[in-house]
Amino acid sequence: MTLKQKLQEEKLYINPHSFKLTKEGAESFEKIADDYAIEFANWFAGRYTEEFFYEENYTNYLLEIFKKEKGL
């Protein structure tokens, strides 16, 4: 499931008076983002060596590879 799909499936916790995200909603979205970051870190740790860090824009490049491989 893609990150976008995970976020879209999440129940929105928005205060009907202020139209702001509630504490519960923010915590839920934070959990999704944390899980995504952990999955990316685990994928990265098993895949690349220190030599790759010296390439320009490596983080954006790696994120795009990760998304393609995971179908995100």
C-alpha positions as CSV (number, residue, x, y, z in Angstrom):
1,M,0.0,0.0,0.0
2,T,1.3,3.4,-0.9
3,L,1.9,6.2,1.7
4,K,-0.8,8.2,0.0
5,Q,-3.3,5.4,0.3
6,K,-2.4,4.9,4.0
7,L,-3.0,8.5,4.7
8,Q,-6.3,8.6,2.7
9,E,-7.6,5.5,4.6
10,E,-6.9,7.1,7.9
11,K,-9.8,8.6,9.8
12,L,-9.6,12.3,9.8
13,Y,-9.7,13.8,13.2
14,I,-10.5,17.4,12.5
15,N,-12.0,19.7,15.0
16,P,-15.3,20.8,13.4
17,H,-15.1,24.3,14.9
18,S,-11.5,25.2,14.1
19,F,-11.0,22.9,11.1
20,K,-7.6,21.9,12.7
21,L,-6.2,18.5,13.1
22,T,-6.9,17.1,16.5
23,K,-4.2,15.5,18.8
24,E,-5.4,12.0,17.9
25,G,-5.3,12.8,14.1
26,A,-1.8,14.2,14.4
27,E,-0.6,11.2,16.4
28,S,-2.1,8.8,13.8
29,F,-0.4,10.6,10.9
30,E,2.9,10.7,12.9
31,K,2.7,6.9,13.4
32,I,2.2,6.4,9.6
33,A,5.2,8.7,8.8
34,D,7.4,7.0,11.4
35,D,6.5,3.5,10.0
36,Y,7.4,4.8,6.5
37,A,10.7,6.2,7.7
38,I,11.6,3.0,9.5
39,E,10.8,0.9,6.5
40,F,13.0,3.1,4.3
41,A,15.9,3.0,6.8
42,N,15.7,-0.8,7.0
43,W,15.6,-1.0,3.2
44,F,18.6,1.4,2.9
45,A,20.7,-0.4,5.5
46,G,20.4,-3.6,3.7
47,R,21.2,-2.2,0.3
48,Y,23.9,0.5,0.1
49,T,27.4,1.1,1.4
50,E,29.1,4.3,2.6
51,E,30.5,5.0,-0.8
52,F,27.1,5.9,-2.0
53,F,26.9,8.9,0.4
54,Y,29.4,10.8,-1.6
55,E,27.1,11.1,-4.6
56,E,25.2,14.4,-5.1
57,N,21.5,14.3,-4.3
58,Y,21.7,10.7,-3.1
59,T,18.8,11.0,-0.6
60,N,16.3,12.0,-3.3
61,Y,17.6,9.4,-5.6
62,L,17.4,6.7,-2.9
63,L,13.8,7.7,-2.0
64,E,12.7,7.4,-5.6
65,I,14.3,3.9,-5.9
66,F,12.7,2.8,-2.7
67,K,9.2,4.0,-3.8
68,K,9.5,2.2,-7.1
69,E,10.7,-1.0,-5.6
70,K,8.1,-1.0,-2.9
71,G,5.3,0.2,-5.1
72,L,4.8,3.3,-3.1
